[in-house]
Amino acid sequence: MTTAPTHEAPVAPEPTDSQAPFARRVGVAISRVARHAGVPIVIALVVGAIVLLLTGNDPLEVYGRLATEAFGTPSRINATLAATTPILFTAIAAAFAYRAGVFTVGVEGSFVLGGLTASVIGSQMGDVPPVVSILLPLLGATVAGGLVAVVPAILRSLWQVDEVVTTLMFNFIVTGLAGWSVQSFFLAQGQANSSTDYVTENAELPALAPPGQTSWGLIIALVLLAGYAIWMRYSTLGFEFRAVGSAPRFSVAQGLRVRTVLATALVGAGVIGGIGGGSHALGLVHRYSEGFSANFGFTGIAIALLARFNPIGILIGAILFGALNAAGATVQLFINLPVQIIDVLQGTVMIFAVAVFALPKFRKLRAGRAERKRS
């Protein structure tokens, strides 16, 4: 009995022709993302419209105002891109792990610890040359984010301990330790709200279009997104990620480095999350404080699933959620809008994004069980 060659292993989503013209591949990717993401988004809009009608608001007026506040002027576009940046990092991190079939929810913890580390180091950069004063805090954030994922990676790759449980618990551990360490060691003088000192001016990531808030953190995120796309498609380990993610047992039988893939997926997601937290600290808020992450890690999970790990879809999804966050913060100046409507829209998209992603897997599982019963 001959063994199937390794290159014939099934691969996870979007099997596209790498020789096709770039514009055509982009078009195919966008259409695929629209097909998968359309149902959750439409349902979210319908649910939001029902809530708005029940509260006496005109859905068309509210949605129109949200679009205007998100994209109506250059300054509003800048605000949308600033809100997009942190969730773009966390979406890339989640997609990086999920490609290998690793369902981590620990990006939130990596983002938090990365932000704290960058803030603490960045506040001490007064006499350091400008470029080094930015690179050192980001390097610290990178290491911190990766360290958060080391224990879950070891437990998953060596002993098959469920990564959902371990990474979720580490989120609580990291958040608690971060708050305690700020209060005990890094609390800014005269502050009572668990805040570190501001990073020095030479440690701040420059704004892309002053006086707007969008910083070079967005460029870092886009570079990571491009690197993710190229690495997953053209590298050997990227192929192994897709193979392990789609057919783990087949990958073991073919001799692929499954343990290496699992560990790399978890630690790599932590590293990307840490860079995101560091960029958020240096580029937007300029310090660490209570509530540093507005659940960016969990929002990134929804975006990764909504996009089916497609880089173009990740970018579109991050902009969509960033637009909701940016517009929701100002639209109440013009409309008596319940502040929770933004949470309703985002939460509905998240729920149905997970449902649409998981439904085919449940169907496949049921079909397999039925087949085993018949045999």
C-alpha positions as CSV (number, residue, x, y, z in Angstrom):
1,M,0.0,0.0,0.0
2,T,1.6,3.2,-1.1
3,T,1.6,6.4,1.0
4,A,0.2,9.5,-0.5
5,P,2.9,12.1,-1.2
6,T,3.1,14.9,1.3
7,H,2.4,17.7,-1.3
8,E,-1.1,16.2,-1.8
9,A,-2.2,16.9,1.8
10,P,-5.4,19.0,1.9
11,V,-4.9,22.6,2.9
12,A,-7.1,25.0,4.8
13,P,-9.1,27.7,3.2
14,E,-8.6,29.6,-0.1
15,P,-6.8,27.3,-2.5
16,T,-5.9,29.9,-5.1
17,D,-3.7,29.7,-8.1
18,S,-0.4,31.4,-7.2
19,Q,0.3,32.0,-10.9
20,A,-2.9,34.0,-11.5
21,P,-2.5,37.7,-12.0
22,F,-2.4,39.6,-8.7
23,A,-5.5,41.7,-9.4
24,R,-7.4,38.5,-10.1
25,R,-6.3,36.9,-6.9
26,V,-7.3,40.0,-5.0
27,G,-10.7,39.9,-6.6
28,V,-11.2,36.3,-5.8
29,A,-10.2,36.9,-2.2
30,I,-12.6,39.8,-1.8
31,S,-15.5,37.9,-3.3
32,R,-14.8,34.9,-1.0
33,V,-14.6,37.2,2.1
34,A,-17.9,38.9,1.0
35,R,-19.6,35.5,0.6
36,H,-18.5,34.3,4.1
37,A,-18.9,37.5,6.0
38,G,-22.1,38.7,4.3
39,V,-24.5,36.6,6.4
40,P,-23.1,37.7,9.9
41,I,-23.0,41.4,8.8
42,V,-26.5,41.4,7.4
43,I,-27.9,39.7,10.5
44,A,-26.1,42.2,12.7
45,L,-27.6,45.1,10.7
46,V,-31.1,43.6,11.0
47,V,-30.7,43.0,14.7
48,G,-29.4,46.5,15.2
49,A,-32.3,47.9,13.2
50,I,-34.8,46.1,15.4
51,V,-33.1,47.5,18.6
52,L,-33.1,51.0,17.1
53,L,-36.8,50.8,16.1
54,L,-37.6,49.6,19.7
55,T,-35.7,52.7,21.1
56,G,-37.5,55.1,18.8
57,N,-34.6,55.7,16.3
58,D,-34.6,55.6,12.5
59,P,-32.1,52.8,11.5
60,L,-31.4,54.4,8.1
61,E,-30.6,57.7,9.8
62,V,-28.3,56.1,12.4
63,Y,-26.5,53.9,9.9
64,G,-26.0,56.9,7.6
65,R,-24.6,58.9,10.5
66,L,-22.3,56.1,11.5
67,A,-20.9,55.9,7.9
68,T,-20.4,59.7,7.9
69,E,-18.7,59.7,11.2
70,A,-16.4,56.9,10.1
71,F,-15.5,58.0,6.6
72,G,-17.1,61.4,6.0
73,T,-13.9,63.6,6.2
74,P,-10.2,63.1,6.3
75,S,-10.1,63.6,10.0
76,R,-12.8,60.9,10.6
77,I,-10.9,58.5,8.3
78,N,-7.8,59.2,10.4
79,A,-9.8,58.4,13.6
80,T,-11.1,55.2,12.0
81,L,-7.6,54.0,11.0
82,A,-6.4,54.8,14.5
83,A,-9.2,52.6,15.9
84,T,-8.4,49.9,13.3
85,T,-4.7,49.6,14.2
86,P,-4.9,47.6,17.5
87,I,-7.5,45.2,16.3
88,L,-5.6,44.6,13.0
89,F,-2.7,43.4,15.2
90,T,-4.9,41.0,17.2
91,A,-6.7,39.7,14.1
92,I,-3.4,38.8,12.5
93,A,-2.3,37.1,15.7
94,A,-5.5,35.1,15.9
95,A,-5.4,34.1,12.2
96,F,-1.8,33.1,12.5
97,A,-2.7,30.5,15.2
98,Y,-6.0,29.4,13.7
99,R,-4.3,28.5,10.4
100,A,-2.6,25.7,12.3
101,G,-5.9,24.6,13.9
102,V,-4.9,26.2,17.3
103,F,-7.8,28.1,18.8
104,T,-6.0,30.5,21.1
105,V,-7.9,33.2,23.1
106,G,-4.7,34.4,24.7
107,V,-3.9,37.3,22.4
108,E,-5.6,39.6,24.8
109,G,-3.1,38.7,27.5
110,S,-0.1,39.2,25.1
111,F,-1.5,42.6,24.0
112,V,-1.8,43.7,27.7
113,L,1.6,42.6,28.8
114,G,3.2,43.9,25.6
115,G,1.6,47.3,26.2
116,L,2.7,47.4,29.9
117,T,6.3,46.4,29.0
118,A,6.5,49.0,26.2
119,S,5.1,51.7,28.5
120,V,7.6,51.0,31.3
121,I,10.6,50.8,29.0
122,G,9.4,53.7,26.9
123,S,9.1,56.0,30.0
124,Q,12.9,55.5,30.6
125,M,14.1,56.5,27.1
126,G,14.8,60.1,27.8
127,D,18.5,60.1,26.9
128,V,18.4,57.3,24.3
129,P,18.8,58.1,20.5
130,P,15.3,58.4,18.8
131,V,15.3,55.2,16.7
132,V,16.7,53.1,19.5
133,S,14.2,54.6,22.0
134,I,11.3,53.2,19.9
135,L,12.9,49.9,19.0
136,L,13.8,48.9,22.6
137,P,10.2,49.2,24.0
138,L,8.9,47.4,20.9
139,L,11.5,44.6,21.4
140,G,10.4,44.3,25.1
141,A,6.8,44.1,24.0
142,T,7.6,41.4,21.5
143,V,9.4,39.3,24.1
144,A,6.7,39.9,26.7
145,G,3.9,38.9,24.3
146,G,5.6,35.7,23.4
147,L,6.3,34.8,27.0
148,V,2.6,34.9,27.8
149,A,2.1,32.0,25.3
150,V,5.1,29.8,26.2
151,V,3.4,27.7,28.9
152,P,0.2,27.1,26.9
153,A,2.4,26.2,23.9
154,I,4.3,23.6,25.9
155,L,1.1,22.2,27.4
156,R,-0.6,22.0,24.0
157,S,2.3,20.6,21.9
158,L,3.6,18.1,24.4
159,W,0.6,16.9,26.3
160,Q,-2.4,18.0,24.2
161,V,-3.8,20.2,26.9
162,D,-6.7,22.3,25.5
163,E,-5.3,25.7,24.5
164,V,-8.7,27.4,24.9
165,V,-8.6,26.7,28.6
166,T,-5.0,27.5,29.2
167,T,-4.9,30.7,27.2
168,L,-8.1,32.0,28.7
169,M,-6.8,31.4,32.2
170,F,-3.5,33.2,31.3
171,N,-5.5,36.2,30.2
172,F,-6.8,36.5,33.8
173,I,-3.4,35.9,35.3
174,V,-1.6,38.4,33.1
175,T,-4.3,41.1,33.6
176,G,-4.1,40.6,37.3
177,L,-0.3,40.7,37.4
178,A,-0.2,43.8,35.2
179,G,-2.6,45.7,37.5
180,W,-0.7,44.6,40.6
181,S,2.7,45.4,39.1
182,V,1.6,48.9,38.1
183,Q,0.2,49.6,41.6
184,S,3.3,48.2,43.3
185,F,6.2,49.3,41.1
186,F,5.3,51.5,38.1
187,L,2.5,53.8,39.3
188,A,3.0,57.3,38.1
189,Q,3.4,60.0,40.8
190,G,0.1,61.7,41.6
191,Q,-2.0,59.0,39.9
192,A,-4.5,56.8,41.6
193,N,-6.0,55.0,38.6
194,S,-3.3,52.3,38.0
195,S,-1.4,54.3,35.3
196,T,2.3,54.2,34.4
197,D,4.3,57.3,33.5
198,Y,3.9,58.5,30.0
199,V,6.5,57.3,27.5
200,T,9.1,59.9,26.6
201,E,8.5,62.0,23.5
202,N,11.4,60.3,21.6
203,A,9.8,56.9,22.3
204,E,6.4,57.8,20.7
205,L,5.6,56.3,17.3
206,P,5.2,59.3,15.0
207,A,1.8,60.2,13.6
208,L,1.2,59.4,9.9
209,A,-0.8,62.6,9.3
210,P,-0.5,65.0,12.2
211,P,-2.5,66.1,14.2
212,G,-4.4,62.9,13.6
213,Q,-4.0,59.9,15.9
214,T,-3.1,57.3,13.4
215,S,0.6,56.4,13.9
216,W,3.3,54.3,12.4
217,G,1.8,51.4,14.3
218,L,-0.6,51.0,11.4
219,I,2.4,50.6,9.0
220,I,3.9,48.0,11.3
221,A,0.6,46.1,11.3
222,L,0.3,46.2,7.5
223,V,3.9,44.9,7.2
224,L,3.0,42.1,9.5
225,L,-0.2,41.4,7.5
226,A,1.9,41.2,4.3
227,G,4.4,39.0,6.0
228,Y,1.7,36.7,7.3
229,A,0.3,36.3,3.7
230,I,3.7,35.6,2.1
231,W,4.9,33.3,4.9
232,M,1.7,31.2,4.9
233,R,1.6,30.9,1.1
234,Y,5.3,30.4,0.2
235,S,7.2,29.1,3.2
236,T,7.6,25.4,4.2
237,L,6.4,26.0,7.7
238,G,3.5,28.0,6.4
239,F,2.5,24.9,4.3
240,E,2.7,22.8,7.3
241,F,0.5,25.2,9.2
242,R,-2.2,24.8,6.6
243,A,-1.8,21.0,6.4
244,V,-1.9,20.6,10.2
245,G,-4.9,23.0,10.5
246,S,-6.9,21.1,7.9
247,A,-5.9,17.5,8.5
248,P,-3.9,17.0,11.8
249,R,-4.0,13.2,11.8
250,F,-3.0,13.0,8.2
251,S,-0.1,15.4,8.9
252,V,1.1,13.1,11.7
253,A,1.0,10.2,9.4
254,Q,3.0,12.1,6.8
255,G,5.7,13.0,9.3
256,L,5.0,16.7,9.4
257,R,6.4,18.7,12.4
258,V,3.1,18.9,14.2
259,R,4.5,19.7,17.6
260,T,6.7,22.4,16.1
261,V,3.7,23.9,14.3
262,L,1.5,23.9,17.4
263,A,4.1,25.6,19.5
264,T,5.0,28.1,16.8
265,A,1.4,29.0,16.3
266,L,0.8,29.8,19.9
267,V,4.0,31.6,20.6
268,G,3.9,33.4,17.2
269,A,0.3,34.7,18.0
270,G,1.6,35.9,21.4
271,V,4.5,37.7,19.7
272,I,2.2,39.5,17.3
273,G,-0.2,40.4,20.1
274,G,2.7,41.8,22.1
275,I,3.9,44.0,19.2
276,G,0.3,45.2,18.9
277,G,0.2,46.2,22.6
278,G,3.5,47.9,22.3
279,S,2.5,49.8,19.2
280,H,-0.8,50.9,20.9
281,A,1.1,52.1,23.9
282,L,3.8,54.0,21.9
283,G,1.5,55.2,19.1
284,L,-1.8,56.2,20.7
285,V,-2.3,56.1,24.5
286,H,1.4,56.7,25.4
287,R,1.1,54.8,28.7
288,Y,-0.4,51.8,30.3
289,S,-3.5,52.3,32.4
290,E,-6.5,50.3,33.7
291,G,-8.6,49.2,30.7
292,F,-5.6,49.4,28.3
293,S,-7.2,46.9,26.0
294,A,-10.9,47.4,25.1
295,N,-11.2,43.6,24.5
296,F,-9.0,44.0,21.3
297,G,-7.9,40.4,21.6
298,F,-11.4,39.0,21.5
299,T,-12.4,41.4,18.7
300,G,-9.5,40.1,16.7
301,I,-10.8,36.5,17.0
302,A,-14.1,37.6,15.4
303,I,-12.3,39.3,12.6
304,A,-10.1,36.4,11.9
305,L,-13.0,34.0,11.7
306,L,-15.1,36.4,9.7
307,A,-12.2,36.7,7.2
308,R,-11.5,32.9,7.2
309,F,-7.9,33.9,7.8
310,N,-7.6,35.7,4.5
311,P,-5.2,38.7,4.7
312,I,-7.4,40.9,2.6
313,G,-10.5,39.9,4.6
314,I,-8.6,40.6,7.9
315,L,-7.8,44.1,6.7
316,I,-11.4,44.8,5.6
317,G,-12.8,43.3,8.8
318,A,-10.5,45.4,11.0
319,I,-11.5,48.6,9.2
320,L,-15.2,47.7,9.7
321,F,-14.8,47.2,13.4
322,G,-12.5,50.2,13.7
323,A,-15.1,52.3,11.9
324,L,-17.8,51.1,14.4
325,N,-15.5,52.0,17.3
326,A,-14.5,55.4,15.9
327,A,-18.0,56.4,14.8
328,G,-19.7,55.1,17.9
329,A,-17.6,57.4,20.0
330,T,-18.9,60.6,18.3
331,V,-22.3,59.8,16.7
332,Q,-24.1,60.4,20.0
333,L,-23.2,64.1,19.6
334,F,-25.7,64.2,16.8
335,I,-28.3,61.5,17.6
336,N,-29.8,60.3,20.9
337,L,-28.3,56.9,20.3
338,P,-28.0,54.1,23.0
339,V,-24.3,53.6,23.5
340,Q,-24.9,49.9,23.6
341,I,-25.9,49.7,20.0
342,I,-22.3,49.5,18.9
343,D,-21.8,46.6,21.2
344,V,-25.0,44.9,19.8
345,L,-23.7,45.2,16.3
346,Q,-20.2,43.9,17.1
347,G,-21.5,41.2,19.3
348,T,-23.9,39.9,16.7
349,V,-21.3,39.9,14.0
350,M,-19.0,37.9,16.4
351,I,-21.7,35.3,17.3
352,F,-22.6,34.6,13.7
353,A,-19.0,34.7,12.5
354,V,-18.2,31.9,14.9
355,A,-21.4,30.1,13.9
356,V,-20.8,30.3,10.2
357,F,-17.2,29.1,10.7
358,A,-18.2,26.2,13.0
359,L,-21.3,24.9,11.2
360,P,-19.5,23.1,8.4
361,K,-17.2,21.4,11.0
362,F,-20.2,20.2,13.0
363,R,-21.8,18.9,9.8
364,K,-18.7,17.0,8.9
365,L,-18.5,15.6,12.4
366,R,-22.1,14.4,12.3
367,A,-21.5,12.9,8.9
368,G,-18.5,11.0,10.2
369,R,-20.4,9.7,13.1
370,A,-23.3,8.6,10.9
371,E,-20.8,6.8,8.6
372,R,-19.2,5.0,11.5
373,K,-22.6,3.8,12.8
374,R,-23.5,2.4,9.4
375,S,-20.2,0.6,9.2
